[in-house]
Amino acid sequence: MSLGFAIVGCGMIADFHARAIADLRGAKLVACFSRNGERAAEFAADHDCVAYSDLDEMLADENVDIVSICTPSGAHMEPGVAAARAGKHVIIEKPLEITLKRCDKLISECEKAGVKLSTIFPSRFHGPSVELKKAIDAGRFGKLTMGDAYVKWFRTQAYYDSGAWRGTWALDGGGALMNQAIHSVDLLCWLMGDVAEISAYTSLLAHERIEVEDVAVATLKFASGALGVIQASTASYPGFLKRIEISGSQGSAIMEEEDLKKWEFAKMTKRDQAIQEKLAGKTHTGGGAADPKAIGHHGHTAQFKDFVDAIKKDREPLINGPEGRRAVEVILAIYKAAETGKSIPLPLKSDPVLKARTAK
């Protein structure tokens, strides 16, 4: 059974989705949608699919089984809900949405319709991430003590000026955290477990004409008792590969983009050497550190493959709606902690009221 994909939104990230789908077995890109008919036609010509400028018409296409949402972050819910109600499975580019209420609406509508929902976090499928998770679950780190994420990227002013939605609370949902560092926030929570409490600072230091942060620092207390740090920036010239550091009483590991930089345990095994040799020097792009287009699509392909398998076997995808919601919740808590100067306990009971967001 071959499954048909459709892409909603034909901007930059849609090209990566199209390339990832092209690499899949048992699936094909059959349609795309943009309110700009000319853009839809251009995208369809590039990727050999049918162009639509009417969403309902595309969702009525019987060849469409899966809808991939590539609209601006704060415009994910509406097409996602429409797709679910049309009986289509839904994949949403990160973040799932920009508020918990909108995330929950997506999750509930997909559950009600009996369709699968996934949020794009391709970094989870990279080799070092997989090995880190296995080692943590096997107890090789002993007692987890620290988990840190560093995303010191750079974006030019031209990047923010390139789209009216960029750097806005309404459609970007936030800045360096919600748009760029959310991949690392997700990885950190996946590896370290739930966050129990957050303190933070955020600031806008190097860019103009945007509403959101380009620098953020947060300290975390995990439910396990471990502590951690998240640093996020789009104002760190020239931009550096994102970094995850995990420490425990019996081992430590450092991952830089797709490279395993450190892998050391009190009790080393023969397989550890093979892991180090296999996963060193695996990053072949800029990782998006300075150029948002300088990423590979292989992580997307791996996640789409899992999603297709989940549909065929009627199981949950490895990254479902609630998994996608968690990173949004942590980021919203960081924003609230920074705004109030107080530590914020998790889980949040509801969306925090953010003065910066409601003022816009």
MILUMFI-567265 format. One record per residue (C-alpha): residue in three letters; chain; x, z, y. Coordinates in nm, 3 decimals, padded with zeros to 5 digits. Layout:
+------+------+---------+---------+---------+
! code ! unit !      c1 !      c3 !      c2 !
+------+------+---------+---------+---------+
!  ALA !    A !       X !       Z !       Y !
...
+------+------+---------+---------+---------+
This chain:
+------+------+---------+---------+---------+
! code ! unit !      c1 !      c3 !      c2 !
+------+------+---------+---------+---------+
!  MET !    A !  00.000 !  00.000 !  00.000 !
!  SER !    A !  00.148 ! -00.113 !  00.330 !
!  LEU !    A !  00.047 !  00.086 !  00.637 !
!  GLY !    A ! -00.004 ! -00.068 !  00.979 !
!  PHE !    A !  00.140 !  00.098 !  01.290 !
!  ALA !    A !  00.018 !  00.056 !  01.646 !
!  ILE !    A !  00.206 !  00.178 !  01.954 !
!  VAL !    A !  00.027 !  00.312 !  02.261 !
!  GLY !    A !  00.239 !  00.282 !  02.575 !
!  CYS !    A !  00.502 !  00.011 !  02.602 !
!  GLY !    A !  00.779 !  00.184 !  02.798 !
!  MET !    A !  01.140 !  00.252 !  02.704 !
!  ILE !    A !  01.082 !  00.486 !  02.409 !
!  ALA !    A !  00.831 !  00.245 !  02.254 !
!  ASP !    A !  01.117 !  00.006 !  02.180 !
!  PHE !    A !  01.287 !  00.274 !  01.970 !
!  HIS !    A !  00.962 !  00.336 !  01.781 !
!  ALA !    A !  00.926 ! -00.036 !  01.715 !
!  ARG !    A !  01.281 ! -00.065 !  01.583 !
!  ALA !    A !  01.233 !  00.241 !  01.360 !
!  ILE !    A !  00.911 !  00.099 !  01.215 !
!  ALA !    A !  01.085 ! -00.233 !  01.148 !
!  ASP !    A !  01.332 ! -00.049 !  00.924 !
!  LEU !    A !  01.057 !  00.107 !  00.712 !
!  ARG !    A !  00.947 ! -00.009 !  00.371 !
!  GLY !    A !  00.575 ! -00.007 !  00.314 !
!  ALA !    A !  00.488 ! -00.016 !  00.682 !
!  LYS !    A !  00.466 ! -00.268 !  00.964 !
!  LEU !    A !  00.405 ! -00.272 !  01.339 !
!  VAL !    A !  00.079 ! -00.464 !  01.378 !
!  ALA !    A ! -00.039 ! -00.381 !  01.732 !
!  CYS !    A !  00.049 ! -00.239 !  02.070 !
!  PHE !    A ! -00.149 ! -00.123 !  02.372 !
!  SER !    A ! -00.080 ! -00.096 !  02.742 !
!  ARG !    A ! -00.321 ! -00.087 !  03.033 !
!  ASN !    A ! -00.086 ! -00.344 !  03.181 !
!  GLY !    A ! -00.185 ! -00.653 !  02.984 !
!  GLU !    A !  00.126 ! -00.841 !  03.087 !
!  ARG !    A !  00.352 ! -00.562 !  02.963 !
!  ALA !    A !  00.158 ! -00.542 !  02.633 !
!  ALA !    A !  00.196 ! -00.915 !  02.581 !
!  GLU !    A !  00.568 ! -00.900 !  02.653 !
!  PHE !    A !  00.617 ! -00.609 !  02.410 !
!  ALA !    A !  00.411 ! -00.785 !  02.142 !
!  ALA !    A !  00.621 ! -01.099 !  02.177 !
!  ASP !    A !  00.940 ! -00.896 !  02.138 !
!  HIS !    A !  00.816 ! -00.712 !  01.829 !
!  ASP !    A !  00.583 ! -00.963 !  01.661 !
!  CYS !    A !  00.256 ! -00.775 !  01.685 !
!  VAL !    A ! -00.087 ! -00.812 !  01.850 !
!  ALA !    A ! -00.120 ! -00.705 !  02.215 !
!  TYR !    A ! -00.420 ! -00.510 !  02.342 !
!  SER !    A ! -00.512 ! -00.395 !  02.693 !
!  ASP !    A ! -00.826 ! -00.218 !  02.570 !
!  LEU !    A ! -00.755 !  00.098 !  02.367 !
!  ASP !    A ! -01.094 !  00.109 !  02.193 !
!  GLU !    A ! -01.051 ! -00.251 !  02.084 !
!  MET !    A ! -00.710 ! -00.172 !  01.935 !
!  LEU !    A ! -00.843 !  00.135 !  01.757 !
!  ALA !    A ! -01.116 ! -00.080 !  01.602 !
!  ASP !    A ! -00.850 ! -00.303 !  01.444 !
!  GLU !    A ! -00.877 ! -00.250 !  01.068 !
!  ASN !    A ! -00.509 ! -00.331 !  01.024 !
!  VAL !    A ! -00.413 ! -00.017 !  01.219 !
!  ASP !    A ! -00.362 !  00.294 !  01.005 !
!  ILE !    A ! -00.118 !  00.492 !  01.223 !
!  VAL !    A ! -00.103 !  00.521 !  01.601 !
!  SER !    A !  00.225 !  00.615 !  01.768 !
!  ILE !    A !  00.176 !  00.760 !  02.118 !
!  CYS !    A !  00.452 !  00.668 !  02.367 !
!  THR !    A !  00.277 !  00.740 !  02.697 !
!  PRO !    A !  00.413 !  00.988 !  02.957 !
!  SER !    A !  00.417 !  01.345 !  02.822 !
!  GLY !    A !  00.111 !  01.469 !  03.008 !
!  ALA !    A ! -00.093 !  01.170 !  02.890 !
!  HIS !    A ! -00.057 !  01.221 !  02.514 !
!  MET !    A ! -00.381 !  01.404 !  02.444 !
!  GLU !    A ! -00.640 !  01.143 !  02.542 !
!  PRO !    A ! -00.512 !  00.849 !  02.333 !
!  GLY !    A ! -00.418 !  01.088 !  02.052 !
!  VAL !    A ! -00.771 !  01.230 !  02.035 !
!  ALA !    A ! -00.922 !  00.881 !  02.057 !
!  ALA !    A ! -00.702 !  00.766 !  01.769 !
!  ALA !    A ! -00.798 !  01.066 !  01.554 !
!  ARG !    A ! -01.168 !  01.011 !  01.619 !
!  ALA !    A ! -01.119 !  00.649 !  01.513 !
!  GLY !    A ! -00.979 !  00.773 !  01.182 !
!  LYS !    A ! -00.617 !  00.683 !  01.255 !
!  HIS !    A ! -00.318 !  00.903 !  01.171 !
!  VAL !    A ! -00.127 !  01.010 !  01.482 !
!  ILE !    A !  00.243 !  01.034 !  01.568 !
!  ILE !    A !  00.326 !  01.163 !  01.915 !
!  GLU !    A !  00.661 !  01.127 !  02.092 !
!  LYS !    A !  00.789 !  01.465 !  02.210 !
!  PRO !    A !  00.653 !  01.686 !  02.353 !
!  LEU !    A !  00.325 !  01.713 !  02.163 !
!  GLU !    A !  00.168 !  01.777 !  02.505 !
!  ILE !    A !  00.255 !  01.979 !  02.816 !
!  THR !    A !  00.012 !  02.271 !  02.778 !
!  LEU !    A ! -00.093 !  02.478 !  02.479 !
!  LYS !    A ! -00.458 !  02.394 !  02.544 !
!  ARG !    A ! -00.386 !  02.022 !  02.523 !
!  CYS !    A ! -00.167 !  02.073 !  02.213 !
!  ASP !    A ! -00.446 !  02.270 !  02.046 !
!  LYS !    A ! -00.701 !  01.998 !  02.126 !
!  LEU !    A ! -00.483 !  01.739 !  01.953 !
!  ILE !    A ! -00.429 !  01.963 !  01.650 !
!  SER !    A ! -00.799 !  02.051 !  01.614 !
!  GLU !    A ! -00.921 !  01.692 !  01.657 !
!  CYS !    A ! -00.680 !  01.566 !  01.393 !
!  GLU !    A ! -00.782 !  01.843 !  01.155 !
!  LYS !    A ! -01.150 !  01.768 !  01.219 !
!  ALA !    A ! -01.097 !  01.397 !  01.153 !
!  GLY !    A ! -00.889 !  01.463 !  00.841 !
!  VAL !    A ! -00.590 !  01.265 !  00.971 !
!  LYS !    A ! -00.221 !  01.352 !  00.978 !
!  LEU !    A ! -00.045 !  01.455 !  01.301 !
!  SER !    A !  00.327 !  01.466 !  01.371 !
!  THR !    A !  00.548 !  01.531 !  01.673 !
!  ILE !    A !  00.871 !  01.334 !  01.711 !
!  PHE !    A !  01.177 !  01.555 !  01.660 !
!  PRO !    A !  01.425 !  01.320 !  01.488 !
!  SER !    A !  01.721 !  01.559 !  01.525 !
!  ARG !    A !  01.580 !  01.762 !  01.237 !
!  PHE !    A !  01.653 !  01.471 !  01.005 !
!  HIS !    A !  02.022 !  01.439 !  01.093 !
!  GLY !    A !  02.265 !  01.540 !  00.817 !
!  PRO !    A !  02.413 !  01.852 !  00.982 !
!  SER !    A !  02.067 !  01.983 !  01.073 !
!  VAL !    A !  01.952 !  01.949 !  00.712 !
!  GLU !    A !  02.262 !  02.124 !  00.576 !
!  LEU !    A !  02.234 !  02.402 !  00.835 !
!  LYS !    A !  01.875 !  02.469 !  00.738 !
!  LYS !    A !  01.962 !  02.473 !  00.366 !
!  ALA !    A !  02.248 !  02.719 !  00.423 !
!  ILE !    A !  02.033 !  02.952 !  00.634 !
!  ASP !    A !  01.750 !  02.948 !  00.380 !
!  ALA !    A !  02.003 !  03.021 !  00.104 !
!  GLY !    A !  02.126 !  03.328 !  00.296 !
!  ARG !    A !  02.480 !  03.196 !  00.336 !
!  PHE !    A !  02.506 !  03.315 !  00.697 !
!  GLY !    A !  02.423 !  03.671 !  00.595 !
!  LYS !    A !  02.239 !  03.845 !  00.876 !
!  LEU !    A !  02.173 !  03.594 !  01.152 !
!  THR !    A !  02.315 !  03.735 !  01.475 !
!  MET !    A !  02.319 !  03.457 !  01.735 !
!  GLY !    A !  02.159 !  03.115 !  01.782 !
!  ASP !    A !  02.249 !  02.906 !  02.087 !
!  ALA !    A !  02.152 !  02.563 !  02.222 !
!  TYR !    A !  02.343 !  02.382 !  02.496 !
!  VAL !    A !  02.211 !  02.062 !  02.653 !
!  LYS !    A !  02.433 !  01.978 !  02.949 !
!  TRP !    A !  02.318 !  01.626 !  03.028 !
!  PHE !    A !  02.325 !  01.411 !  03.339 !
!  ARG !    A !  02.053 !  01.197 !  03.495 !
!  THR !    A !  02.102 !  00.997 !  03.812 !
!  GLN !    A !  01.862 !  01.010 !  04.103 !
!  ALA !    A !  01.773 !  00.651 !  04.017 !
!  TYR !    A !  01.646 !  00.770 !  03.677 !
!  TYR !    A !  01.392 !  01.000 !  03.841 !
!  ASP !    A !  01.303 !  00.737 !  04.102 !
!  SER !    A !  01.239 !  00.475 !  03.831 !
!  GLY !    A !  00.889 !  00.605 !  03.751 !
!  ALA !    A !  00.636 !  00.791 !  03.965 !
!  TRP !    A !  00.558 !  01.022 !  03.672 !
!  ARG !    A !  00.917 !  01.134 !  03.617 !
!  GLY !    A !  00.998 !  01.483 !  03.739 !
!  THR !    A !  00.633 !  01.575 !  03.798 !
!  TRP !    A !  00.449 !  01.874 !  03.659 !
!  ALA !    A !  00.138 !  01.666 !  03.593 !
!  LEU !    A !  00.294 !  01.404 !  03.365 !
!  ASP !    A !  00.647 !  01.519 !  03.278 !
!  GLY !    A !  00.527 !  01.875 !  03.226 !
!  GLY !    A !  00.863 !  02.014 !  03.335 !
!  GLY !    A !  01.221 !  01.900 !  03.378 !
!  ALA !    A !  01.543 !  01.940 !  03.183 !
!  LEU !    A !  01.371 !  02.170 !  02.933 !
!  MET !    A !  01.043 !  01.990 !  02.862 !
!  ASN !    A !  01.180 !  01.637 !  02.875 !
!  GLN !    A !  01.541 !  01.654 !  02.754 !
!  ALA !    A !  01.627 !  01.986 !  02.587 !
!  ILE !    A !  01.304 !  02.017 !  02.388 !
!  HIS !    A !  01.480 !  01.857 !  02.087 !
!  SER !    A !  01.732 !  02.142 !  02.083 !
!  VAL !    A !  01.464 !  02.404 !  02.149 !
!  ASP !    A !  01.283 !  02.277 !  01.839 !
!  LEU !    A !  01.603 !  02.273 !  01.631 !
!  LEU !    A !  01.694 !  02.626 !  01.736 !
!  CYS !    A !  01.351 !  02.764 !  01.646 !
!  TRP !    A !  01.347 !  02.574 !  01.317 !
!  LEU !    A !  01.684 !  02.721 !  01.221 !
!  MET !    A !  01.655 !  03.072 !  01.366 !
!  GLY !    A !  01.285 !  03.142 !  01.327 !
!  ASP !    A !  01.026 !  03.257 !  01.577 !
!  VAL !    A !  01.120 !  03.380 !  01.924 !
!  ALA !    A !  00.990 !  03.727 !  02.015 !
!  GLU !    A !  01.097 !  03.763 !  02.380 !
!  ILE !    A !  01.246 !  03.548 !  02.658 !
!  SER !    A !  01.415 !  03.603 !  02.996 !
!  ALA !    A !  01.519 !  03.309 !  03.214 !
!  TYR !    A !  01.629 !  03.140 !  03.534 !
!  THR !    A !  01.549 !  02.782 !  03.638 !
!  SER !    A !  01.642 !  02.586 !  03.948 !
!  LEU !    A !  01.641 !  02.245 !  04.112 !
!  LEU !    A !  01.995 !  02.193 !  04.238 !
!  ALA !    A !  02.111 !  01.832 !  04.231 !
!  HIS !    A !  01.812 !  01.597 !  04.254 !
!  GLU !    A !  01.561 !  01.503 !  04.522 !
!  ARG !    A !  01.194 !  01.404 !  04.521 !
!  ILE !    A !  01.113 !  01.583 !  04.194 !
!  GLU !    A !  00.903 !  01.894 !  04.137 !
!  VAL !    A !  01.074 !  02.038 !  03.830 !
!  GLU !    A !  01.399 !  02.203 !  03.721 !
!  ASP !    A !  01.726 !  02.024 !  03.661 !
!  VAL !    A !  01.902 !  02.346 !  03.550 !
!  ALA !    A !  01.775 !  02.623 !  03.321 !
!  VAL !    A !  01.924 !  02.921 !  03.139 !
!  ALA !    A !  01.727 !  03.144 !  02.902 !
!  THR !    A !  01.816 !  03.440 !  02.684 !
!  LEU !    A !  01.618 !  03.485 !  02.366 !
!  LYS !    A !  01.543 !  03.764 !  02.122 !
!  PHE !    A !  01.430 !  03.623 !  01.789 !
!  ALA !    A !  01.178 !  03.795 !  01.565 !
!  SER !    A !  01.464 !  03.859 !  01.320 !
!  GLY !    A !  01.648 !  04.062 !  01.584 !
!  ALA !    A !  01.910 !  03.793 !  01.648 !
!  LEU !    A !  01.988 !  03.698 !  02.006 !
!  GLY !    A !  02.042 !  03.357 !  02.161 !
!  VAL !    A !  02.087 !  03.138 !  02.466 !
!  ILE !    A !  01.936 !  02.808 !  02.577 !
!  GLN !    A !  02.113 !  02.612 !  02.851 !
!  ALA !    A !  01.955 !  02.291 !  02.976 !
!  SER !    A !  02.057 !  02.059 !  03.256 !
!  THR !    A !  02.025 !  01.705 !  03.385 !
!  ALA !    A !  02.277 !  01.789 !  03.658 !
!  SER !    A !  02.598 !  01.827 !  03.455 !
!  TYR !    A !  02.812 !  01.522 !  03.529 !
!  PRO !    A !  02.913 !  01.321 !  03.333 !
!  GLY !    A !  02.686 !  01.454 !  03.057 !
!  PHE !    A !  02.790 !  01.605 !  02.723 !
!  LEU !    A !  02.661 !  01.587 !  02.366 !
!  LYS !    A !  02.403 !  01.851 !  02.286 !
!  ARG !    A !  02.535 !  02.146 !  02.089 !
!  ILE !    A !  02.386 !  02.403 !  01.850 !
!  GLU !    A !  02.579 !  02.714 !  01.746 !
!  ILE !    A !  02.459 !  02.944 !  01.466 !
!  SER !    A !  02.636 !  03.271 !  01.384 !
!  GLY !    A !  02.581 !  03.535 !  01.121 !
!  SER !    A !  02.753 !  03.827 !  00.954 !
!  GLN !    A !  02.883 !  03.599 !  00.677 !
!  GLY !    A !  02.925 !  03.260 !  00.842 !
!  SER !    A !  02.910 !  03.036 !  01.148 !
!  ALA !    A !  02.842 !  02.669 !  01.215 !
!  ILE !    A !  02.859 !  02.445 !  01.520 !
!  MET !    A !  02.681 !  02.112 !  01.545 !
!  GLU !    A !  02.744 !  01.866 !  01.828 !
!  GLU !    A !  02.481 !  01.590 !  01.827 !
!  GLU !    A !  02.524 !  01.452 !  01.470 !
!  ASP !    A !  02.876 !  01.591 !  01.418 !
!  LEU !    A !  02.947 !  01.907 !  01.222 !
!  LYS !    A !  03.226 !  02.067 !  01.427 !
!  LYS !    A !  03.249 !  02.404 !  01.251 !
!  TRP !    A !  03.137 !  02.513 !  00.904 !
!  GLU !    A !  03.288 !  02.839 !  00.785 !
!  PHE !    A !  03.166 !  03.114 !  00.555 !
!  ALA !    A !  03.308 !  03.434 !  00.410 !
!  LYS !    A !  03.258 !  03.275 !  00.068 !
!  MET !    A !  03.347 !  02.905 !  00.083 !
!  THR !    A !  03.257 !  02.664 ! -00.199 !
!  LYS !    A !  03.393 !  02.327 ! -00.312 !
!  ARG !    A !  03.080 !  02.162 ! -00.172 !
!  ASP !    A !  03.160 !  02.301 !  00.176 !
!  GLN !    A !  03.466 !  02.080 !  00.203 !
!  ALA !    A !  03.262 !  01.775 !  00.102 !
!  ILE !    A !  03.000 !  01.862 !  00.363 !
!  GLN !    A !  03.263 !  01.892 !  00.635 !
!  GLU !    A !  03.423 !  01.560 !  00.544 !
!  LYS !    A !  03.090 !  01.380 !  00.519 !
!  LEU !    A !  02.941 !  01.507 !  00.844 !
!  ALA !    A !  03.236 !  01.498 !  01.081 !
!  GLY !    A !  03.241 !  01.221 !  01.341 !
!  LYS !    A !  02.890 !  01.093 !  01.266 !
!  THR !    A !  02.778 !  01.044 !  01.628 !
!  HIS !    A !  02.794 !  00.674 !  01.714 !
!  THR !    A !  02.604 !  00.679 !  02.046 !
!  GLY !    A !  02.609 !  00.881 !  02.368 !
!  GLY !    A !  02.325 !  01.088 !  02.229 !
!  GLY !    A !  02.132 !  01.042 !  02.550 !
!  ALA !    A !  02.371 !  01.272 !  02.735 !
!  ALA !    A !  02.410 !  01.039 !  03.034 !
!  ASP !    A !  02.202 !  00.735 !  02.941 !
!  PRO !    A !  01.852 !  00.787 !  02.795 !
!  LYS !    A !  01.884 !  00.452 !  02.617 !
!  ALA !    A !  02.209 !  00.553 !  02.444 !
!  ILE !    A !  02.042 !  00.689 !  02.132 !
!  GLY !    A !  01.995 !  00.557 !  01.781 !
!  HIS !    A !  01.656 !  00.502 !  01.619 !
!  HIS !    A !  01.762 !  00.611 !  01.269 !
!  GLY !    A !  01.623 !  00.963 !  01.320 !
!  HIS !    A !  01.287 !  00.815 !  01.414 !
!  THR !    A !  01.299 !  00.597 !  01.103 !
!  ALA !    A !  01.361 !  00.901 !  00.883 !
!  GLN !    A !  01.071 !  01.086 !  01.042 !
!  PHE !    A !  00.836 !  00.788 !  01.015 !
!  LYS !    A !  00.935 !  00.754 !  00.650 !
!  ASP !    A !  00.837 !  01.117 !  00.591 !
!  PHE !    A !  00.508 !  01.059 !  00.774 !
!  VAL !    A !  00.420 !  00.754 !  00.565 !
!  ASP !    A !  00.505 !  00.950 !  00.249 !
!  ALA !    A !  00.286 !  01.239 !  00.368 !
!  ILE !    A ! -00.008 !  01.001 !  00.408 !
!  LYS !    A !  00.042 !  00.839 !  00.067 !
!  LYS !    A !  00.081 !  01.177 ! -00.108 !
!  ASP !    A ! -00.178 !  01.356 !  00.107 !
!  ARG !    A !  00.057 !  01.634 !  00.214 !
!  GLU !    A !  00.159 !  01.778 !  00.549 !
!  PRO !    A !  00.440 !  01.591 !  00.728 !
!  LEU !    A !  00.760 !  01.795 !  00.765 !
!  ILE !    A !  00.694 !  01.819 !  01.140 !
!  ASN !    A !  00.322 !  01.861 !  01.198 !
!  GLY !    A !  00.116 !  01.953 !  01.503 !
!  PRO !    A !  00.174 !  02.331 !  01.496 !
!  GLU !    A !  00.550 !  02.271 !  01.456 !
!  GLY !    A !  00.543 !  02.051 !  01.765 !
!  ARG !    A !  00.341 !  02.310 !  01.957 !
!  ARG !    A !  00.602 !  02.583 !  01.901 !
!  ALA !    A !  00.870 !  02.423 !  02.117 !
!  VAL !    A !  00.618 !  02.372 !  02.398 !
!  GLU !    A !  00.521 !  02.740 !  02.379 !
!  VAL !    A !  00.885 !  02.852 !  02.405 !
!  ILE !    A !  00.946 !  02.628 !  02.707 !
!  LEU !    A !  00.631 !  02.747 !  02.884 !
!  ALA !    A !  00.745 !  03.106 !  02.826 !
!  ILE !    A !  01.083 !  03.019 !  02.979 !
!  TYR !    A !  00.909 !  02.878 !  03.287 !
!  LYS !    A !  00.697 !  03.191 !  03.321 !
!  ALA !    A !  00.995 !  03.422 !  03.275 !
!  ALA !    A !  01.191 !  03.232 !  03.540 !
!  GLU !    A !  00.900 !  03.235 !  03.784 !
!  THR !    A !  00.822 !  03.606 !  03.748 !
!  GLY !    A !  01.172 !  03.744 !  03.688 !
!  LYS !    A !  01.028 !  03.936 !  03.392 !
!  SER !    A !  01.084 !  03.906 !  03.018 !
!  ILE !    A !  00.796 !  03.732 !  02.841 !
!  PRO !    A !  00.683 !  03.833 !  02.489 !
!  LEU !    A !  00.576 !  03.571 !  02.237 !
!  PRO !    A !  00.349 !  03.443 !  02.102 !
!  LEU !    A !  00.165 !  03.357 !  02.423 !
!  LYS !    A ! -00.205 !  03.441 !  02.422 !
!  SER !    A ! -00.282 !  03.134 !  02.631 !
!  ASP !    A ! -00.120 !  02.893 !  02.873 !
!  PRO !    A !  00.075 !  03.090 !  03.134 !
!  VAL !    A ! -00.033 !  03.034 !  03.493 !
!  LEU !    A !  00.262 !  02.869 !  03.664 !
!  LYS !    A !  00.246 !  02.869 !  04.043 !
!  ALA !    A !  00.480 !  02.570 !  04.063 !
!  ARG !    A !  00.254 !  02.365 !  03.836 !
!  THR !    A ! -00.082 !  02.466 !  03.985 !
!  ALA !    A !  00.043 !  02.404 !  04.338 !
!  LYS !    A !  00.090 !  02.034 !  04.265 !
+------+------+---------+---------+---------+
